Amino acid sequence: MKRLIPILAIALIVSACNPNDLTDPTLVTDVHFSILGDSFSSFTGTVDPDTNDVWPYEHVGMTSAVQMWWHKVATEMEWVMDKNNSFSGALVSNFDDFNGGPYYGPQSFIRRMDHLGTPDVIFVFGATNDIYQRAPLGDFVYEAWTDDQLKTFRPALAYVFDHLKRQHPNAEIYFLLDMDLCLSDVTIDPDTRQAYIESIHRISSRYNVNCIDIYDIHKASWHPDAQGQDDIARQVIEALMMDFNV
């Protein structure tokens, strides 16, 4: 974490002296972050590329991007968002053996992870759709991944982390983990849910990825509403402030 602290310190000094909007991407001293995510992070007009599907958050009473968790993080940390490559319905893995799979398969985290810009911090927020669509867990595989293995969750997550570490060697990477993964889906047994959670912890540790466990996200229609987005932001900010000694 220490390598980003000088950058953050400069950003805070600039913000104290400069009345400009701290989300202005021309302020090169600010810490830039990108998101690789799904519907929990998508909002109309904020995704890149802009052809990505977004979830209709107006259905749960959300009317502005300022209500999204990442906007609250940017405001509190005085950071700048580089890319929000979130696609509603996307899986981490390339699993596509479900209704709609041929559409969502090409939008997996694996197939979008090359398009995150040049961030200092990367947030990976997913796994909900993998468990919801019954993607197989697969084995713990850390090299020489096959196409079939990447259709399962564990190898796919490892592949994503490996690639991001190589492509962005100086970036800090965070996985945001909803500890109540699809809890409202009573057809997903507790052992499977726990296996997903333990797998994310284990693979994150293997790649030295910071895993932020997020609890009690308030949801409507299976998605975080305004309160839920605030629940996410509050816990992410708390973890970031500890890590960056803010």
Residue, then its C-alpha position, 0 to 999 in steps of 0.5 A: m500500500k505504501r507506494l500509493i501514499p505519496i500520490l494520495a498525499i499530493a492529491l490531498i495537498v492539491s485539494a486543499c489549495n485548489p477549488n476545482d472539482l476533484t473529479d476532474p480527470t485533468l488533475v493528474t496528482d489524484v489517485h485514479f481507480s477503475i472498476l471491473g464489475d456487474s450490475f452492482s456497479s453499473f449506472t446509466g451514462t457511467v459505464d465504459p464502453d457506453t454500450n455495456d448493459v446497465w441495470p435499471y436502478e430507477h426501479v429501486g428509487m435511485t435517480s443519480a450516479v451520486q448514489m452509487w457506491w463508487h461515487k461515494v468512494a471517489t468523493e470521500m477519498e478524493w479520487v478520480m474514476d478512470k474506467n467503470n467497465s461494469f456490465s449488468g448480468a456478467l459473470v467472472s467466468n466464461f460459463d455460458d450454459f444457461n438461458g441467455g448464456p450466449y449473450y452474457g458469455p462474451q461479456s465475462f470479466i475475463r473478456r473485459m479485463d483488458h479495458l480498465g485504463t491506467p488506474d492506481v487502484i482496481f476494484v473487482f466486484g463480482a461473483t453474484n452472477d456466477i453463483y446465480q447462474r450455477a457456474p461450476l466452482g472448478d478446481f484451484v488452477y493457477e497456471a496453464w488454464t484451459d478454455d474449459q477451466l475458464k468456464t468454471f469459477r475458481p480458475a476464472l478468478a485466478y486467471v483474472f487476478d493473474h492477468l490484472k497483476r501482470q497488466h497493472p503491476n503498480a496498481e492495488i487490487y481490491f475484490l469486493l465480496d458480498m458476504d450474502l451472495c444470492l442469499s435470497d435465492v433459497t435454491i442455492d444451498p449454504d454449502t455452495r455459497q460458503a464454498y464460493i466465499e472461501s474460494i474468493h478468500r483463498i484465491s485473493s490471498r494467493y495473489n495478494v489481492n485485498c479482499i473487502d468482505i461486505y456485510d448486510i447490503h440492503k437490497a431491493s429486487w436483488h440489487p443494492d438500493a440507495q441504502g445498499q449502495d451506501d452500505i457498500a461505500r461505507q465499508v469500502i471507505e473504512a477499509l481504504m482509510m485503514d490501508f492508506n492511513v487517511 
